[in-house]
Amino acid sequence: MPLLRAPSLEAYSHSCLPSSRIGRHLRTKPLRARGVRAAASVGDRLPDASFSFIDSEGDLRSISTSTLTRGKKVVLFAVPGAFTPICTQRHLPSFVQNSYELKRRGVQTIACIAVNDVFVLKAWKESLRIDEESVLVLSDGNAHFTTAMGTIMDLRENMLGLGLRSRRYSLLAEDGVIKLFNLEDGGAFSRSGAENILRYLDNR
C-alpha cells in the first residue's frame, strides 16, 4: 500500500504550536511516514485497539474500540498533542461546547484520541475542566490505533521532541463503521471541528 507523506514540520508547527518561539528549529524538508498504510476511509471498520484513561475517581482504566463503538453512534476526533494551542483553544473545545447538540442528534459517545500518556491527558482534561459526560479523553500512548488508522505522523527527525503523533481528524462511526471522515493535512484545523459533524448530521 502507498506510504503517507507527512506534512512539513513547518506547516504542522504553524497550525499547532507557537511558531514564534520555535521557528529557528524548523526544517522545511517534508517528513515521510515510515511503513504506514494509506489512511482509513468511509466504509471501513475501525481497527480494534485498546485506549487508556484515568477516570474521575483517579483509577486507571482501559477501553477497546469495539466496546466504545459496538451498537452505537459515536464521534471520535484525534489531536496532534495535548496542550498545543490549536488543540487546546479550538479543536477540543469545539466538541465540548457542542456535545449537547451532538447527543441531541443521536451521538452516544464523543471521544478525543491523542498519542500522549494518560497522565498528560489527565492534566490537560483537568486544566480545561472537561467531564467524562461531555467528552472522553483517551490515550493511544503507543500509537497502535493511530498506526492502524494510517494517520500517524513521524516527527522524530526534529528538535522539538514531538516523536510519533496523529494527524488531526474527526469521524462519525455507527456500529464501528466509518460514516464520515474529516482528515486534516497534519495539524491543520479547517474541517475536523464539531460544526462539520453537526452539519453532516443535519443534512442526512
C-alpha positions as CSV (number, residue, x, y, z in Angstrom):
1,M,0.0,0.0,0.0
2,P,1.2,3.6,-0.6
3,L,3.1,5.4,2.1
4,L,1.7,8.6,3.5
5,R,3.8,11.7,3.1
6,A,3.7,13.6,6.4
7,P,3.2,17.4,6.1
8,S,6.3,19.5,6.5
9,L,7.2,20.2,10.1
10,E,6.8,23.9,9.3
11,A,3.2,23.5,8.3
12,Y,2.5,21.3,11.3
13,S,4.1,23.8,13.7
14,H,2.3,26.8,12.3
15,S,-1.0,25.1,12.8
16,C,-0.5,23.5,16.2
17,L,2.4,25.2,18.0
18,P,3.6,28.7,18.8
19,S,5.8,29.2,15.8
20,S,7.3,32.5,17.0
21,R,9.2,30.5,19.7
22,I,10.3,27.6,17.6
23,G,10.8,28.9,14.1
24,R,14.6,28.7,14.4
25,H,14.3,25.0,14.8
26,L,12.0,24.2,11.9
27,R,13.1,22.2,9.0
28,T,11.4,22.7,5.6
29,K,12.1,19.2,4.2
30,P,8.9,17.2,4.3
31,L,9.0,14.2,6.7
32,R,8.0,10.8,5.3
33,A,5.8,8.4,7.3
34,R,7.6,5.1,7.7
35,G,5.8,1.9,6.9
36,V,2.3,3.4,7.2
37,R,-0.6,2.3,5.1
38,A,-3.0,4.7,3.4
39,A,-5.5,6.4,5.7
40,A,-8.8,4.8,6.6
41,S,-11.8,5.9,4.6
42,V,-15.6,5.9,4.7
43,G,-17.0,2.4,4.8
44,D,-14.0,0.9,6.7
45,R,-14.5,-0.7,10.1
46,L,-12.5,1.0,12.8
47,P,-9.4,-1.1,13.9
48,D,-9.7,-2.7,17.3
49,A,-7.3,-1.3,19.8
50,S,-7.1,-0.5,23.5
51,F,-7.2,3.0,24.9
52,S,-6.3,4.1,28.4
53,F,-7.6,6.9,30.6
54,I,-7.7,8.0,34.2
55,D,-11.3,8.4,35.4
56,S,-12.9,10.9,37.7
57,E,-12.1,8.7,40.7
58,G,-8.4,8.6,39.8
59,D,-8.5,5.0,38.6
60,L,-6.6,3.8,35.5
61,R,-9.0,2.3,33.0
62,S,-8.9,0.8,29.5
63,I,-11.5,0.5,26.8
64,S,-11.4,-1.2,23.4
65,T,-12.6,0.3,20.2
66,S,-15.2,-2.4,19.9
67,T,-16.6,-1.7,23.4
68,L,-16.6,2.0,22.7
69,T,-18.5,1.7,19.4
70,R,-20.4,-1.5,19.3
71,G,-24.1,-0.8,18.5
72,K,-23.6,3.0,19.0
73,K,-23.3,6.2,17.0
74,V,-20.0,7.7,18.1
75,V,-17.8,10.7,17.3
76,L,-14.0,10.2,17.5
77,F,-11.6,13.0,16.9
78,A,-7.8,13.0,17.1
79,V,-5.4,15.8,18.0
80,P,-1.7,16.0,17.4
81,G,-1.0,16.8,21.0
82,A,-2.3,17.8,24.4
83,F,-1.6,21.4,25.5
84,T,-0.7,22.5,22.0
85,P,-2.5,25.8,21.1
86,I,-4.9,24.8,18.3
87,C,-5.8,21.5,20.0
88,T,-6.4,23.3,23.4
89,Q,-8.0,26.5,22.2
90,R,-10.1,25.4,19.3
91,H,-10.4,21.7,18.4
92,L,-11.2,20.0,21.8
93,P,-13.4,23.0,22.9
94,S,-15.5,22.7,19.7
95,F,-16.6,19.3,20.8
96,V,-17.1,20.2,24.5
97,Q,-19.2,23.2,23.5
98,N,-21.3,21.2,21.0
99,S,-21.6,17.9,23.0
100,Y,-25.2,18.6,23.8
101,E,-26.2,19.3,20.2
102,L,-24.3,16.2,19.0
103,K,-26.0,14.0,21.6
104,R,-29.4,15.5,20.8
105,R,-28.8,14.2,17.2
106,G,-28.2,10.7,18.4
107,V,-24.5,10.6,19.1
108,Q,-24.0,8.5,22.2
109,T,-20.2,8.9,22.8
110,I,-17.7,11.6,22.0
111,A,-14.1,10.8,22.5
112,C,-10.8,12.6,21.9
113,I,-7.8,10.5,21.0
114,A,-4.1,11.6,21.4
115,V,-0.7,9.9,21.2
116,N,0.1,11.1,24.7
117,D,0.3,9.2,28.0
118,V,-2.6,9.1,30.4
119,F,-1.0,11.5,33.0
120,V,-0.5,14.2,30.4
121,L,-4.1,13.7,29.2
122,K,-5.5,13.8,32.7
123,A,-3.7,17.1,33.4
124,W,-4.9,18.5,30.1
125,K,-8.5,17.5,30.7
126,E,-8.4,18.9,34.2
127,S,-6.9,22.2,33.0
128,L,-9.9,22.6,30.7
129,R,-12.4,21.3,33.3
130,I,-13.8,18.6,31.0
131,D,-16.0,16.0,32.4
132,E,-16.4,12.5,31.0
133,E,-20.1,13.1,30.4
134,S,-19.3,15.5,27.6
135,V,-16.0,14.2,26.1
136,L,-13.8,11.2,26.9
137,V,-10.1,11.9,26.5
138,L,-8.3,8.7,25.6
139,S,-4.7,7.8,25.4
140,D,-3.3,5.9,22.4
141,G,0.0,6.1,24.0
142,N,1.8,3.5,21.9
143,A,0.0,4.7,18.7
144,H,-1.5,1.3,17.9
145,F,-4.8,2.7,16.9
146,T,-3.3,5.7,15.1
147,T,-1.0,3.4,13.1
148,A,-3.8,1.1,12.2
149,M,-5.8,4.1,11.0
150,G,-3.0,5.2,8.8
151,T,-3.0,8.6,10.4
152,I,0.4,8.7,12.1
153,M,2.9,11.5,11.6
154,D,6.6,10.6,12.2
155,L,8.1,13.8,13.6
156,R,11.1,12.2,15.2
157,E,13.6,13.9,13.0
158,N,13.3,17.3,14.6
159,M,14.5,19.2,17.7
160,L,11.0,19.6,19.2
161,G,10.6,16.2,20.8
162,L,7.3,15.5,19.1
163,G,8.0,11.9,18.2
164,L,5.1,10.0,16.7
165,R,1.8,11.9,16.6
166,S,-1.6,11.6,15.0
167,R,-2.8,13.7,12.1
168,R,-5.8,15.8,13.1
169,Y,-9.2,14.4,12.1
170,S,-12.8,13.8,13.2
171,L,-15.1,10.9,12.3
172,L,-18.6,9.6,12.8
173,A,-19.0,5.9,13.2
174,E,-22.0,3.7,13.5
175,D,-21.6,0.3,15.0
176,G,-17.8,0.6,14.4
177,V,-18.1,1.5,10.7
178,I,-16.9,4.9,9.5
179,K,-19.7,7.1,8.0
180,L,-17.8,10.4,7.9
181,F,-14.1,11.0,8.0
182,N,-12.7,14.6,8.1
183,L,-8.9,14.1,7.8
184,E,-6.8,17.2,8.0
185,D,-3.4,17.9,6.5
186,G,-1.3,17.1,9.5
187,G,-2.1,19.6,12.3
188,A,-4.2,21.9,10.3
189,F,-7.6,22.8,11.5
190,S,-10.2,23.5,8.8
191,R,-12.7,20.7,8.6
192,S,-12.4,18.5,11.7
193,G,-14.4,20.6,14.2
194,A,-17.7,19.6,15.8
195,E,-19.5,22.0,13.5
196,N,-18.7,19.9,10.5
197,I,-20.1,16.8,12.2
198,L,-23.3,18.7,13.1
199,R,-23.7,19.9,9.5
200,Y,-23.4,16.3,8.2
201,L,-25.9,15.0,10.7
202,D,-28.4,17.8,9.8
203,N,-28.1,17.1,6.1
204,R,-28.6,13.3,6.2
